[in-house]
Amino acid sequence: MLTDKSILVTGGTGSFGKAFVRTVLERYPKVRRLVVFSRDELKQFEMQQVFPASQYPCLRYFIGDVRDEARLHRALEGIDVVVHAAALKQVPAAEYNPFECIKTNVLGAQNLIEACLSNGVEKVVALSTDKAAAPVNLYGATKLCSDKLFIAANNIKGSRDIRFSVVRYGNVMGSRGSVIPFFLERARTGVLPITDPRMTRFNISLQEGVDMVLWSIDNAWGGEVLVPKIPSYRITDVATAVGAQCRQEIVGVRPGEKIHEEMITASDSASTVDLGDYYAILPMAGQFTLEEYCAQTGAKLVESGFAYDSGTNPQFLSVDELRGLIAHHVDGLLSAEQ
């Protein structure tokens, strides 16, 4: 799939980017070029200590910002596949600095689309978030707008052989700024802050997210928003898994937070299909029809009114399952009785 291909990943020094680079290097040793595009020189320097050019001659480190369209054009010369992981994603920061979030998540997305169309890129997969479904905060709204831009880009590609798709998934276990590392740190105090005891979230591991992107590169037609079937967890169960002896203190929901996250709304059900391991929200108008897509992929239309949210998800992780996943996936790990 990626043998002899040139790949660029925006936001390449983030949690996803590093995991994606590691996986590509392991699975596709004959990749032609793998470009890490990001704006943080320190993180690139640190990443080079883990993936040195002497050991991985296909790797390139490219300083740049998706806000800078000219820099994107230069970075994308000769690139076949783009994975777009760059974003401002902290909800409180986005609420306080709204246009900064818009400039990266929306204008940056359009800059990337324009540069891909001009440079002969073949496939683009953009990372989204469950917060883009029926958004209640600015971050989610910018990612919904970004999703729409990438999907609509398939309508303006003309005769170019390029496909734009989106992957949308929930909280990545152990990623920077997520609840589990926060709880692991706060467990030392004996008190874990709980926003609302009813709160639930989807859960996906970093590697599962990488595998989904690789599957999308290989299988997406262009125009889909792909959603994985993943379990949910209760925030109180996460707190128990991290610190069973800790007191759980209710602090209230932060501005812009939902009690339950959504990935597919009932309004999307008319254009959503079941692919087995994934759902796909298909474009209402585009290069193909629902019937064509189902006939060639074996997908099945979901029931009218179907919705996929973390509160009604049929699969929930138990405290023991959470503890095992945390110990396996999260740096720092759990002590025997934290």
N, C-alpha and C positions, 0 to 999 in steps of 0.2 A: 504493500500500500504506500509506504513512504520511502521505499528504497529508491535511491537516486533522485529524491525530491529535495527541494529547498524550502525550508519552513521558517516562518517568523512568528514568534509569540509576543504580543504586546503585554506589558505588565509581567515580563518574564522573570523578574526577581521576586515575585510574590509567592505565596504558599503553593498556589496552583502551578505557576510557571516553573518553579523548581522541580515539582513532582512530575510535570509533563516532560521537562528536559531529561530528567533521569530515566523515565520510562522509554522515551524515544531512543535514547542512547543504548539502552539495554536491548530493546526489541528490534531496532532497525540500525544495526552497526554500519550499514552501507548508505545511510542518509547522506546526501551530498552536502547540505549546509543547514545549520540550525542557528537561527539568529535570535538572541535575547534582546528585546527592545524595551527599554525602560528609562526613566528619568533620574534614577538614583545611582550616582557613581559609586557610593560606598557599598551598596548592596551588590552592584555588579562586581566590585573588587572582591567582596566576600564570597560571591558565587564562583568566581574564578579560582579561588583556593580549593573549592570542592570539585570543580570541573575544569582543570587546567587545560589550556590550549595544547600543551605538549602531549597530553594524553588523548585529547579529543580535538583533532585538527579541524573537524567540521564545524566547531562552535565559533560563533562570532558574538561579540558584545557591542551593542549599538546604543549609545546615549541618545535619547529623544523623547518627545512628549507627543501624545496623540492630538494635542491642541495645535501642533505645528504641522500643517499639511505638507509644506515643502520638505520637511525632514522625513515624513512618511513616504513621500514619493521616492526619495533617495534610498531609504531603507528597503523598499519593496522591489527594487530592481532585481530581476532574475528570480523572484520568489514564486513558488507554485502554490503553497498552502499557508493560510494565515489563521492563527488562533488568537482571538481577541479577548484578553483577560484583564486589560487595564481598566480601572474604574476607581472613582472615589465612592466608598461604600459604607462609611460610618454614618449611621442614621442621625445622631445628634449633630455631628459636624455639618452634614448636608442641610439640616434645618437652619443652622446658624449662618452658613455660608452658601446660600442656595445657588447663586449664579456660578460660583466656582465649581459646584457639582454639575451644573448644566454644561459648562464649558468642556469638562472632561467627558462626561457620560453621554451627552447628546451631540454637541458640536464635534467632539473627538471621534464619535462613531461615524458621523457623516464625512469627516476628513479621511478616515480610513477607507470608507466605501469608495470615495472618489479616487483615492490613490490605488486601490485594488483594481478598479475599472481601467485605470490608465496604464497598468504595469503587467497585464497578462496573467494575473493571479487566477488559479483554477478553482480553488475552494476556500471558503471563508466560514469559520465556525465562531460565533460570538457567544460568550458566556453571559447568562442572565441570572435571575434570582426569583425565588418565590414571591418576593416583595413587589415584583412587577405585575402580579395578578391582582386586580382590583386594588391598586395602591392607595395607601392612606398617608404615606410620607413622601417627601421630595425625592429621596433616593429611589424608591420604588417607581415613582412617576418618571424619573429620568431613564430608568432601565426599561420601562414599558415603551417609552419613546424610542430608545435605542433599538429595542426589538423590532418595532414597526419599521424603522429605517432600514435595518438589515433585510427584513423580509421583503419590503417594497423594492429593494435594490435589484431583485430578480426581474422586476418589470422594466428596468431601464438598461439592462445589460446589452440589449441589441443582439448582435451576432456573436458576441464574446462567449467563449466556453468557460463560464464561471458560475458557481453556485454559492448562494449565501444561505446559511441556516443558523438557528439559535438553539442552544441547550439551556434549559431552565431547571435548576434544582435547589434543594433546601440547604439548611445550615451544614457547612463542612466541618466534620468533627475535628476539633483541635486547631482550626485555622486561627490566624491572628485576629484578636478582637472578639472571638467567639466565647460562649458562656463557659465551656469546660475549662480552658486555661484560667479564666477569671475565677471560677470556683476553686480550682486547685490552689491558686494563690491565696484566696480568702479563707480557705479551710484552716489555715494556720491560726486564724483569729478565733476560731470556734463558732463563728456566726456566718451564715450564707444568706445574702439578700435575695428574696424571691419577689419578683414584680407582682405576680398574681398566681395563686395556687392552681388556677384552672388552665394556665398557659401550656400550650403544646407547640412543638416544632417538628419539622421533618429532619431526618438525619441521613447524611451520606458521608462516606469516607473520602479522603482526598484521592485515593487510588481509584475508587469507583467513579469519581468525577472525571479523572483523566481517561479512564477506559471508555466512558460514555462519549467524550470528545473524539477519541480515536475511532469509535464505532460510527460517529456522525460523519467524520471525514470520509469514511469508506462507504457509507450507506445513504446519507442524506441526499434527497433529490434537489434540494434548494427550495426554500420557502416554508419549511417546517419550523415550528417551535417544539423541540423534543423534550419530554418530561419523563424522568425515570420513576419506576415503581419502587419506592423506598419506605422504610418504617418511620413511625413517629416516636417521640418520647414526651413524657410529662416533665415539666421543669422541676417539679418536686422530686421526681424519681432520679433526675440527674444529680440534684443536691444530695439525696440519700446515697447514691452510688459513690459520689466523691467524698462526702463526709458524713457517715452515718451517725456520728456522735455530735455533729454540729447542730446548733439551733438555727431553724429557718425563720428569718425575719421578713415579714411582708412589707415591702417598701412602695408598692404602687407601680402601675404601668407608666413607662416613660412616654413622652410625646412621640407620636408616629408609630407606636407599636400596636400590633394586633394580639388578641388572645390566642387565636389560631391562624396559622399561615395558610394561604391558598396557592395552588400551582395551576389549577384549571378551574375556571368559574363555570357556573351553569350556562352562562351566555355563550361560552365557547363550545358547548357540547355538540352543537349542530355541525361543527367542522373538526371534531376530535375523533381520532381513531386509536384503536388498541393494537400495538405491534408485538405484544407479548411481554418483553422486559420493559418496554417504554410505551408511553402515549405520544402521539403527535398531533399538535394543533395545526391544521393545514390552512393555507391561505384561501380566503373566500373567492378570490379572483386571482388567477395566475396562469402558469404554464401548463397546468394539468387539473383534472377534475378529481373529486373524491372517489368516484367510481374507478377511474384509471389507477389511482394510487392503491386502492384496496385490491384491485385485480392483480396487480403486479407484485405487491409486497405481502399479500395474505392478511393485511390488516382488516380489522372489523370496526365498524362505526360503534361508538358508545351509545348508551341509551339517552334519549332526550332528557335534558335536565341534569345530566351527570355532572358532578363537581368533585374535585379532588382537593381536600384540605386536611391539615394535620390533626384536626379534632375528630373527624369522622373516618379517618383512615382505618381500615380493618386491621392493620398490622402495627402493634405497639411494642417497643422494646421494654423488657423487664429491668428491674434494678440490677439483677445479676448479669444480664446481657450487656447493659450499659457499662458496668464495672469491667467486664471482660474486654469490651471494645475500647474503653478508655486506656486500659493497660496495654493494649496492642497498638493503638494508633497515636496516642498522645505523648509527646515528650514530657518527661518528668514523672510520668506514671503514678499509680496509686501506691501508697504504702499499704501494708497488710490491713491496718485498721485506722484509717485516716479520719 
